[in-house]
Amino acid sequence: MVQVCLNGARGAADGAYVPLTPEAMADAAAEAVAAGATDVHVHPKTPCGQDTMSPRLVAATLDAIRARVAVPVGVTTGAWAQPDPAARLAQVRDWTVLPDHASVNWHEPGAEELAAALFARGVGVEAGIWSGTDGAARFARSPLAPKVLRVLAEVTDSVPDTAESTAHALLTGLGSAFGRPVLLHGEDGGAWPVFRLAARLGLATRMGLEDTLTLPDGERAVSNARLVAEALTRYG
């Protein structure tokens, strides 16, 4: 599986190619799926381009994307979108349109309660386990671990020469991951080395403007679709 990560926490300062409105996200998703992506991860945005978990904006984003693609669509629940764990939980409970899945970063405060609320609403959970955090240890102790849709193993080491070794260490720390599928990915300078590793290991992975703004040769990527197509052509 190759998931496209459309925008992440990036904003207008990262370039006009980063989709920030529901319509732009829908266009980007449709192009990326046509290029071979089989799943979508998106960060709904406020009108000023900030990540949000607002029920109204989550609904608008999901409706726009689902009108264009027939693959699963997931959203972020990252603490930066709503720093207060109680408010984050309330927003999830108030969602009127539900994503197919949502990422929950296990090192963030309130992760267990948030995952439980998502399960209760029938939403799949991607367990975000970041390198350089205690997420893997917390996940190993969690009674919810066997229930997650998959583990989203995120290599935060953005140095090209060391990202792959950091990825190996993260996978070792995850162990069997309770038998759940693992989606391995990197970010910025580590995005392509980790994508190559995931391909070699036969793991699910992802590619898109959230993870990197450049192609393997350093050229600026003009779209999510170009990144997905490049990834599948080179390493798929």
Secondary structure, 3 states (H helix, E strand, C coil): CEEEECCCCCCHHHCCCCCCCHHHHHHHHHHHHHCCCCEEEECCECCCCCECCCHHHHHHHHHHHHCCCCCCEEEECCCCCCCCHHHHHHHHHHCCCCCCEEEEECCCCCHHHHHHHHHHCCCEEEEEEECCCCHHHHHHHCCCHHHCCEEEEEECCCCCCCHHHHHHHHHHHHCCHHHCCEEEEECHHHHHHHHHHHHHHCCEEEECCCCCCECCCCCECCCHHHHHHHHHHHHC
